[in-house]
Amino acid sequence: MLPYDTLKKDLVYIHPKASSFKIILDKERHHADRCMQNSFKYAKERWVKSNKSPEFKIGDLILVSTLSFNSIKDSNNCKDSFAGPFMIREPDGPNSLQLESTGESMNKHPIFPVSVIKHYSSSDKELFPLRNKPPFEIPPL
């Protein structure tokens, strides 16, 4: 590998194979640059198509995934998939939201990425009349 730039300038004679090798290297470098640019362009187009920007507004009610919550006392099989609903206080960058701090679960860190957040939709009271009622208490014996 001897590109033309690394050859001494005071040489009278450059071997023809060295000069043709430099031409080949330049063509391959140009081809590699084009391939990389096409690859970056294709990856960006795929990202834009598949990943939509989050459409959350301040004051929206949302649910937070509990996969990242560490709980020693509860087993993973018994805990809910999502916690909430929580209200959005403000966006904290393009891909994270700061939530209203309610309860001890949110006191540690109220900022969550949008990948673990989904919109909250309340259930219909006519279809599900028993939802959101407090659980019954067992009377003492």
C-alpha positions in Angstrom: 0.0 0.0 0.0 1.8 3.0 -1.2 -0.4 6.0 -2.0 1.0 8.8 -4.1 1.1 11.2 -1.2 3.6 9.1 0.8 6.1 8.8 -2.1 9.1 11.1 -2.1 8.6 14.2 -4.3 12.2 14.2 -5.6 11.9 10.8 -7.2 12.2 11.0 -11.0 10.6 7.7 -11.7 7.4 6.3 -10.1 6.7 2.7 -10.8 3.6 2.3 -12.9 2.2 -0.3 -10.6 2.4 2.2 -7.6 0.6 5.0 -9.5 -2.1 2.6 -10.7 -2.4 1.2 -7.2 -3.0 4.7 -5.9 -5.8 5.2 -8.5 -7.4 2.0 -7.5 -7.2 3.0 -3.8 -8.8 6.4 -4.5 -11.7 4.7 -6.4 -12.3 2.2 -3.6 -12.2 4.9 -1.0 -14.7 7.0 -3.0 -16.9 3.9 -3.4 -16.7 3.1 0.3 -17.7 6.8 1.2 -20.7 6.5 -1.2 -21.7 3.2 0.4 -21.5 4.7 3.9 -23.5 7.7 3.0 -26.2 5.5 1.4 -26.2 3.3 4.5 -26.6 6.3 6.8 -29.4 7.7 4.6 -31.3 4.4 4.6 -30.9 3.9 8.3 -32.3 7.4 8.9 -35.3 6.8 6.6 -36.1 3.6 8.4 -35.8 5.3 11.8 -38.1 8.1 10.8 -40.7 5.6 9.4 -40.8 3.3 12.4 -40.2 5.6 15.3 -42.7 8.4 15.7 -42.0 11.2 18.1 -44.0 10.8 21.3 -47.2 12.8 21.4 -47.5 13.5 25.1 -48.7 16.9 26.4 -48.4 18.5 29.8 -51.3 17.3 32.0 -51.9 14.1 30.1 -52.5 11.0 32.2 -50.1 8.1 31.5 -49.0 4.7 32.8 -45.4 3.7 33.6 -44.1 0.2 33.0 -43.1 -1.6 36.2 -40.4 -3.8 34.6 -37.6 -1.5 35.8 -39.1 -1.1 39.4 -37.1 -3.2 41.9 -39.4 -4.5 44.6 -38.1 -7.0 47.1 -41.4 -7.8 48.8 -43.4 -8.5 45.7 -42.7 -11.2 43.1 -42.7 -10.3 39.5 -45.6 -12.6 38.7 -47.9 -10.8 41.2 -47.2 -7.1 40.4 -49.0 -5.1 37.8 -47.5 -4.5 34.4 -48.0 -0.7 34.6 -48.3 1.7 37.5 -50.4 4.9 37.5 -52.1 6.9 36.2 -49.6 9.8 36.6 -49.8 13.3 35.3 -47.1 14.8 33.1 -45.5 17.8 34.7 -43.1 18.8 31.9 -41.0 17.2 29.1 -37.4 16.7 30.2 -35.8 16.5 26.7 -37.0 15.0 23.5 -37.4 11.4 24.8 -38.1 11.7 28.5 -40.9 13.1 30.7 -41.1 14.4 34.2 -44.2 13.2 36.1 -46.1 14.6 39.0 -44.7 13.0 42.2 -47.5 11.0 43.9 -46.8 8.4 46.5 -43.5 6.9 47.6 -42.9 5.0 44.3 -42.3 8.3 42.5 -40.2 10.0 45.2 -36.9 8.5 44.1 -36.8 9.7 40.5 -39.8 11.3 38.7 -38.2 11.3 35.2 -38.9 8.4 32.8 -38.1 7.7 29.2 -41.0 7.6 26.7 -40.2 3.9 25.9 -41.7 2.8 29.3 -44.7 5.2 29.1 -48.1 4.7 27.5 -51.3 6.7 27.4 -53.9 6.1 30.1 -57.5 5.5 29.0 -60.0 5.2 31.8 -62.5 2.3 31.7 -66.2 2.7 31.0 -68.2 2.9 34.2 -71.3 1.3 32.6 -69.4 -1.7 31.2 -67.2 -2.2 34.3 -69.1 -1.0 37.4 -66.9 -2.8 40.0 -63.6 -1.2 38.8 -62.0 1.4 41.0 -64.0 0.4 44.1 -61.9 -0.1 47.2 -61.3 -3.8 48.0 -63.6 -5.3 50.6 -62.2 -5.7 54.1 -62.3 -9.0 56.0 -63.9 -8.4 59.4 -61.9 -9.6 62.4 -63.0 -12.8 64.0 
